[in-house]
């Protein structure tokens, strides 16, 4: 049963299999505390689904490891976050990597700077972690992308610094056999996403994109997370929705966004990554429904 149980809008018509193709290989993100509330991931997602495990500042590594072990035992592919700014040094990073590998068979990781303003130690960015060699031999490494920029990195609202950081990671991918991709912050409008995908190609960034998308959630919930996460101009999609009193009590779903992208999909968007802001079950149900409509 879906967690979102109020009235839904009628789904848009199928798009000749393109939505199903876009959702192929979709991943989802959990935190240890939310994963603990899920009775069975097998009841929600296909075996082998990649499940990112968000490492929020203050979460003990033991809880992260326990979540990764559980996901592995249930037949899923755990991909824990490694936020540089909450890791003291290369020794702690290596310890975490070895424990993940040894205790949960982890072979995939999302590397990012992390949302804390002041690093707890000498680690501060994804490239620094990569260069330690701690992830040598991993099957996949994902790094963060920001279709609408990141004001923590580019305070002027541009993207020079975030694009330069992606170029460094692309250079690493080019000179090694690392299987790398970009996992993005969520956005709510297809146009800016397409424009960003085009700029990546123009800058020689060939890593495939795993596009972040917010799963179904109450409008108030999405607005809260969007503002906290620094979502850019596409926030206007939610603001416009908020002005329509007939829709205030309905869940906001990513149907329009993904239908638009499915019909005219940038070639470098490889997969979709869901942030289940309205609940894991609601996101799982939405994915299943879209696949069922094709």
VOPAGU-2260 file (C-alpha; in pm, 1 decimal, decimal comma):
REM VOPAGU-2260
SITE   aa  ch    i         X         Y         Z
SITE  UNK   A    0       0,0       0,0       0,0
SITE  UNK   A    1     133,3     341,3     -92,1
SITE  UNK   A    2     236,1     579,1     183,7
SITE  UNK   A    3      71,5     862,1      -9,9
SITE  UNK   A    4    -293,6     767,9      15,0
SITE  UNK   A    5    -480,2    1081,9     -81,9
SITE  UNK   A    6    -633,7    1134,9    -424,6
SITE  UNK   A    7    -396,1    1121,8    -719,5
SITE  UNK   A    8    -401,8    1299,6   -1050,2
SITE  UNK   A    9    -470,9    1089,7   -1357,3
SITE  UNK   A   10    -145,1     965,5   -1511,4
SITE  UNK   A   11     -35,5    1100,7   -1845,5
SITE  UNK   A   12     -64,9     868,9   -2146,9
SITE  UNK   A   13     219,1     627,1   -2219,5
SITE  UNK   A   14     495,5     747,1   -2450,2
SITE  UNK   A   15     551,7     443,8   -2672,1
SITE  UNK   A   16     791,3     264,8   -2440,3
SITE  UNK   A   17    1023,3     563,1   -2394,9
SITE  UNK   A   18     930,3     611,4   -2029,9
SITE  UNK   A   19     999,2     245,8   -1961,3
SITE  UNK   A   20    1337,8     279,1   -2130,3
SITE  UNK   A   21    1420,2     588,7   -1926,7
SITE  UNK   A   22    1333,0     407,3   -1603,9
SITE  UNK   A   23    1546,1     104,7   -1691,0
SITE  UNK   A   24    1818,1      72,2   -1430,6
SITE  UNK   A   25    1666,0     335,9   -1201,8
SITE  UNK   A   26    1822,5     368,3    -858,5
SITE  UNK   A   27    1692,0     493,9    -526,4
SITE  UNK   A   28    1841,6     658,7    -219,2
SITE  UNK   A   29    1786,5     573,3     146,6
SITE  UNK   A   30    1921,3     674,8     485,0
SITE  UNK   A   31    1983,3     413,5     753,9
SITE  UNK   A   32    1696,8     540,3     967,1
SITE  UNK   A   33    1447,8     527,1     678,6
SITE  UNK   A   34    1576,2     191,6     556,5
SITE  UNK   A   35    1513,4      49,7     903,9
SITE  UNK   A   36    1141,6     122,9     858,2
SITE  UNK   A   37    1119,5     -78,6     536,4
SITE  UNK   A   38    1003,4    -431,5     609,9
SITE  UNK   A   39    1132,3    -573,4     280,5
SITE  UNK   A   40    1310,3    -401,2      -6,6
SITE  UNK   A   41    1235,4    -707,7    -219,2
SITE  UNK   A   42     866,6    -616,1    -206,9
SITE  UNK   A   43     942,3    -273,4    -353,5
SITE  UNK   A   44    1224,6    -295,2    -607,7
SITE  UNK   A   45    1364,9    -539,1    -861,2
SITE  UNK   A   46    1658,8    -755,0    -749,9
SITE  UNK   A   47    1991,7    -593,3    -826,4
SITE  UNK   A   48    1860,1    -237,4    -800,7
SITE  UNK   A   49    2130,5       9,1    -699,9
SITE  UNK   A   50    2047,7     163,2    -362,2
SITE  UNK   A   51    2249,8     465,8    -257,4
SITE  UNK   A   52    2296,2     501,2     118,4
SITE  UNK   A   53    2311,1     866,1     221,6
SITE  UNK   A   54    2569,5     937,6     491,2
SITE  UNK   A   55    2443,6    1238,5     683,9
SITE  UNK   A   56    2679,7    1407,7     928,7
SITE  UNK   A   57    2645,4    1239,4    1267,1
SITE  UNK   A   58    2536,6     899,3    1133,7
SITE  UNK   A   59    2763,3     631,6    1287,2
SITE  UNK   A   60    2954,7     426,2    1034,6
SITE  UNK   A   61    2814,7     114,4    1203,6
SITE  UNK   A   62    2462,3     212,9    1094,1
SITE  UNK   A   63    2582,9     268,0     739,0
SITE  UNK   A   64    2752,2     -71,6     735,4
SITE  UNK   A   65    2445,8    -245,1     876,6
SITE  UNK   A   66    2227,4     -91,8     604,4
SITE  UNK   A   67    2474,4    -194,8     333,5
SITE  UNK   A   68    2486,3    -552,1     468,3
SITE  UNK   A   69    2109,1    -574,8     476,5
SITE  UNK   A   70    2073,2    -449,8     120,5
SITE  UNK   A   71    2338,5    -693,0      -0,8
SITE  UNK   A   72    2168,3    -980,0     180,8
SITE  UNK   A   73    1834,3    -889,6      19,3
SITE  UNK   A   74    1987,8    -897,6    -327,4
SITE  UNK   A   75    2051,5    -526,9    -394,2
SITE  UNK   A   76    2359,7    -330,3    -491,5
SITE  UNK   A   77    2453,8     -94,6    -206,9
SITE  UNK   A   78    2627,1     230,8    -302,1
SITE  UNK   A   79    2720,1     425,6      11,6
SITE  UNK   A   80    2796,5     796,0       8,1
SITE  UNK   A   81    3146,2     909,4     100,8
SITE  UNK   A   82    3115,7    1280,0     196,6
SITE  UNK   A   83    3472,9    1410,3     212,6
SITE  UNK   A   84    3411,3    1680,3     469,8
SITE  UNK   A   85    3294,2    1437,5     738,8
SITE  UNK   A   86    3600,2    1212,5     692,4
SITE  UNK   A   87    3905,5    1304,4     899,8
SITE  UNK   A   88    4186,5    1177,3     681,8
SITE  UNK   A   89    4301,4     915,7     432,0
SITE  UNK   A   90    4340,4     657,2     709,0
SITE  UNK   A   91    3975,6     686,2     813,2
SITE  UNK   A   92    3864,5     681,2     450,2
SITE  UNK   A   93    4061,2     363,2     386,8
SITE  UNK   A   94    3918,2     205,3     702,2
SITE  UNK   A   95    3563,1     276,2     588,9
SITE  UNK   A   96    3629,8     145,6     238,9
SITE  UNK   A   97    3781,8    -176,7     368,2
SITE  UNK   A   98    3497,2    -233,6     613,4
SITE  UNK   A   99    3236,0    -178,0     343,5
SITE  UNK   A  100    3415,0    -420,0     113,1
SITE  UNK   A  101    3478,2    -681,9     378,5
SITE  UNK   A  102    3148,1    -668,3     566,4
SITE  UNK   A  103    2898,4    -591,0     289,1
SITE  UNK   A  104    3070,8    -667,6     -41,7
SITE  UNK   A  105    3045,7    -302,7    -147,6
SITE  UNK   A  106    3202,4    -230,7    -486,9
SITE  UNK   A  107    3030,5      96,3    -574,1
SITE  UNK   A  108    3050,2     439,8    -413,2
SITE  UNK   A  109    2918,6     793,4    -452,6
SITE  UNK   A  110    3194,1    1043,4    -378,7
SITE  UNK   A  111    3102,6    1401,3    -290,8
SITE  UNK   A  112    3227,2    1696,7     -94,3
SITE  UNK   A  113    2939,2    1684,7     151,6
SITE  UNK   A  114    2705,9    1951,2     282,1
SITE  UNK   A  115    2894,4    2058,6     594,9
SITE  UNK   A  116    3061,4    2400,0     577,8
SITE  UNK   A  117    3379,2    2314,5     766,8
SITE  UNK   A  118    3564,8    1986,1     704,2
SITE  UNK   A  119    3629,5    1780,2    1016,6
SITE  UNK   A  120    3981,8    1710,4     895,9
SITE  UNK   A  121    4201,8    1724,0     589,0
SITE  UNK   A  122    3951,5    1573,2     341,9
SITE  UNK   A  123    3739,1    1825,2     153,4
SITE  UNK   A  124    3648,7    1707,3    -197,8
SITE  UNK   A  125    3576,5    1399,7    -405,9
SITE  UNK   A  126    3889,7    1430,5    -619,6
SITE  UNK   A  127    4106,2    1428,9    -308,6
SITE  UNK   A  128    3947,5    1099,3    -200,7
SITE  UNK   A  129    3992,4     948,2    -546,4
SITE  UNK   A  130    4361,6    1036,5    -548,9
SITE  UNK   A  131    4426,9     845,7    -224,8
SITE  UNK   A  132    4380,9     522,4    -418,7
SITE  UNK   A  133    4136,7     391,9    -156,6
SITE  UNK   A  134    3880,6     306,8    -426,3
SITE  UNK   A  135    4118,5     129,0    -662,2
SITE  UNK   A  136    3945,2    -185,1    -786,9
SITE  UNK   A  137    3591,2     -60,3    -724,2
SITE  UNK   A  138    3341,8    -151,4    -997,9
SITE  UNK   A  139    3183,8     196,0   -1013,0
SITE  UNK   A  140    3247,5     544,8    -881,8
SITE  UNK   A  141    2981,4     813,2    -906,6
SITE  UNK   A  142    3041,8    1182,7    -846,8
SITE  UNK   A  143    2802,3    1470,8    -786,6
SITE  UNK   A  144    2650,5    1690,8   -1057,3
SITE  UNK   A  145    2438,0    2004,4   -1037,2
SITE  UNK   A  146    2219,6    2082,7   -1340,3
SITE  UNK   A  147    2124,7    2419,2   -1188,6
SITE  UNK   A  148    2458,0    2502,0   -1029,0
SITE  UNK   A  149    2575,2    2490,3    -669,8
SITE  UNK   A  150    2607,5    2819,7    -483,9
SITE  UNK   A  151    2822,4    2657,3    -217,2
SITE  UNK   A  152    3085,8    2613,4    -489,2
SITE  UNK   A  153    2995,9    2895,7    -728,6
SITE  UNK   A  154    2853,1    3173,4    -506,5
SITE  UNK   A  155    2791,6    3398,7    -806,4
SITE  UNK   A  156    2534,8    3155,9    -944,2
SITE  UNK   A  157    2751,9    3039,8   -1233,5
SITE  UNK   A  158    2902,8    2696,9   -1286,5
SITE  UNK   A  159    3270,7    2759,1   -1360,4
SITE  UNK   A  160    3397,8    2582,7   -1050,0
SITE  UNK   A  161    3158,4    2286,8   -1061,1
SITE  UNK   A  162    3236,4    2236,3   -1430,3
SITE  UNK   A  163    3609,9    2253,6   -1359,3
SITE  UNK   A  164    3567,4    1989,7   -1087,6
SITE  UNK   A  165    3384,2    1760,8   -1328,9
SITE  UNK   A  166    3662,3    1806,0   -1584,0
SITE  UNK   A  167    3915,8    1681,5   -1327,7
SITE  UNK   A  168    3706,2    1371,6   -1269,0
SITE  UNK   A  169    3663,1    1317,9   -1641,2
SITE  UNK   A  170    4041,5    1339,4   -1681,2
SITE  UNK   A  171    4079,4    1071,4   -1414,3
SITE  UNK   A  172    3825,5     850,0   -1591,3
SITE  UNK   A  173    4010,5     900,0   -1920,9
SITE  UNK   A  174    4349,5     794,3   -1784,3
SITE  UNK   A  175    4224,3     497,1   -1582,0
SITE  UNK   A  176    3982,5     209,3   -1626,1
SITE  UNK   A  177    3742,8     356,7   -1368,7
SITE  UNK   A  178    3374,2     314,4   -1455,3
SITE  UNK   A  179    3239,4     655,0   -1356,3
SITE  UNK   A  180    2911,1     845,1   -1380,3
SITE  UNK   A  181    2755,6    1169,4   -1256,2
SITE  UNK   A  182    2468,7    1147,7   -1006,0
SITE  UNK   A  183    2282,5    1477,9    -991,4
SITE  UNK   A  184    2085,6    1694,5    -755,9
SITE  UNK   A  185    1713,9    1686,1    -835,5
SITE  UNK   A  186    1539,0    1946,6   -1050,2
SITE  UNK   A  187    1182,2    1993,6   -1168,2
SITE  UNK   A  188    1203,2    2116,0   -1528,5
SITE  UNK   A  189    1331,8    1938,7   -1837,9
SITE  UNK   A  190    1464,1    2243,4   -2024,9
SITE  UNK   A  191    1744,7    2334,2   -1780,7
SITE  UNK   A  192    1841,9    1968,8   -1756,7
SITE  UNK   A  193    1877,5    1939,4   -2135,2
SITE  UNK   A  194    2076,7    2263,6   -2149,4
SITE  UNK   A  195    2314,2    2136,6   -1879,9
SITE  UNK   A  196    2354,8    1801,8   -2055,5
SITE  UNK   A  197    2452,4    1991,0   -2371,5
SITE  UNK   A  198    2706,5    2202,3   -2179,7
SITE  UNK   A  199    2864,4    1888,9   -2037,2
SITE  UNK   A  200    2930,6    1759,4   -2387,1
SITE  UNK   A  201    3062,3    2097,7   -2498,8
SITE  UNK   A  202    3311,9    2086,7   -2210,6
SITE  UNK   A  203    3435,7    1739,8   -2300,8
SITE  UNK   A  204    3263,4    1569,6   -2007,8
SITE  UNK   A  205    3162,7    1226,0   -2130,1
SITE  UNK   A  206    3070,4    1056,6   -1803,9
SITE  UNK   A  207    2708,8     936,3   -1826,8
SITE  UNK   A  208    2448,5    1114,1   -1616,4
SITE  UNK   A  209    2225,8     948,8   -1358,1
SITE  UNK   A  210    1960,8    1215,7   -1326,2
SITE  UNK   A  211    1833,7    1297,5    -978,7
SITE  UNK   A  212    1454,3    1312,6    -956,0
SITE  UNK   A  213    1232,6    1374,2    -654,6
SITE  UNK   A  214     982,2    1094,7    -602,4
SITE  UNK   A  215     614,5    1163,5    -528,4
SITE  UNK   A  216     567,5    1382,1    -221,6
SITE  UNK   A  217     347,1    1649,4     -72,3
SITE  UNK   A  218     412,9    1988,7    -223,7
SITE  UNK   A  219     514,5    2135,4     112,7
SITE  UNK   A  220     770,1    1855,9     158,5
SITE  UNK   A  221     923,6    1913,2    -182,1
SITE  UNK   A  222     941,6    2288,8    -133,2
SITE  UNK   A  223    1121,7    2237,8     198,2
SITE  UNK   A  224    1379,2    1999,0      53,9
SITE  UNK   A  225    1422,7    2198,0    -267,4
SITE  UNK   A  226    1506,8    2515,9     -77,9
SITE  UNK   A  227    1736,1    2332,5     164,9
SITE  UNK   A  228    1920,3    2159,3    -120,5
SITE  UNK   A  229    1963,1    2473,6    -326,9
SITE  UNK   A  230    1746,9    2376,7    -623,9
SITE  UNK   A  231    1770,6    2655,4    -880,3
SITE  UNK   A  232    1531,8    2813,8   -1131,3
SITE  UNK   A  233    1318,9    2501,1   -1174,2
SITE  UNK   A  234    1185,9    2569,0    -824,1
SITE  UNK   A  235     934,5    2788,2   -1005,5
SITE  UNK   A  236     754,3    2470,0   -1114,6
SITE  UNK   A  237     667,6    2400,6    -749,5
SITE  UNK   A  238     586,7    2764,4    -679,1
SITE  UNK   A  239     342,6    2771,2    -968,8
SITE  UNK   A  240     183,7    2451,9    -839,5
SITE  UNK   A  241     148,3    2608,6    -493,2
SITE  UNK   A  242     -65,8    2885,7    -638,9
SITE  UNK   A  243    -323,0    2634,4    -765,5
SITE  UNK   A  244    -542,2    2567,1    -463,7
SITE  UNK   A  245    -705,1    2270,4    -637,9
SITE  UNK   A  246    -371,6    2084,9    -628,3
SITE  UNK   A  247    -238,7    2175,8    -286,1
SITE  UNK   A  248    -348,4    1847,1    -128,0
SITE  UNK   A  249    -232,8    1627,6    -417,4
SITE  UNK   A  250     110,6    1465,9    -425,0
SITE  UNK   A  251     349,9    1624,1    -670,6
SITE  UNK   A  252     480,3    1353,0    -900,1
SITE  UNK   A  253     767,7    1352,9   -1151,4
SITE  UNK   A  254     542,1    1234,6   -1433,6
SITE  UNK   A  255     548,6    1553,9   -1641,4
SITE  UNK   A  256     924,3    1598,7   -1604,2
SITE  UNK   A  257    1013,0    1242,8   -1698,9
SITE  UNK   A  258     756,0    1221,0   -1977,9
SITE  UNK   A  259     910,9    1532,0   -2130,4
SITE  UNK   A  260    1263,3    1394,2   -2095,3
SITE  UNK   A  261    1162,2    1051,2   -2226,0
SITE  UNK   A  262    1027,0    1206,8   -2545,4
SITE  UNK   A  263    1347,7    1404,1   -2608,4
SITE  UNK   A  264    1617,9    1239,5   -2401,8
SITE  UNK   A  265    1973,9    1376,9   -2404,9
SITE  UNK   A  266    2209,9    1103,9   -2514,1
SITE  UNK   A  267    2427,0    1136,5   -2202,2
SITE  UNK   A  268    2142,1    1069,1   -1957,4
SITE  UNK   A  269    2194,6     702,5   -1880,7
SITE  UNK   A  270    1954,8     645,8   -1591,1
SITE  UNK   A  271    1728,5     807,0   -1332,4
SITE  UNK   A  272    1808,0     825,6    -962,5
SITE  UNK   A  273    1513,7     875,7    -725,5
SITE  UNK   A  274    1516,9    1073,4    -403,0
SITE  UNK   A  275    1213,5     926,1    -219,3
SITE  UNK   A  276    1123,6    1247,8     -37,0
SITE  UNK   A  277     762,3    1138,2       8,5
SITE  UNK   A  278     850,0     787,3     120,6
SITE  UNK   A  279    1019,5     485,1     -33,5
SITE  UNK   A  280     693,8     298,9     -89,4
SITE  UNK   A  281     537,9     592,7    -273,1
SITE  UNK   A  282     836,5     612,0    -506,9
SITE  UNK   A  283     839,1     235,2    -565,4
SITE  UNK   A  284     467,3     238,3    -645,2
SITE  UNK   A  285     505,4     526,8    -887,4
SITE  UNK   A  286     785,9     350,6   -1075,8
SITE  UNK   A  287     582,1      30,3   -1095,2
SITE  UNK   A  288     276,4     218,6   -1221,7
SITE  UNK   A  289     472,0     394,9   -1495,1
SITE  UNK   A  290     619,1      69,4   -1615,6
SITE  UNK   A  291     274,6     -86,6   -1607,0
SITE  UNK   A  292     130,7     188,4   -1828,2
SITE  UNK   A  293     362,3     114,8   -2118,1
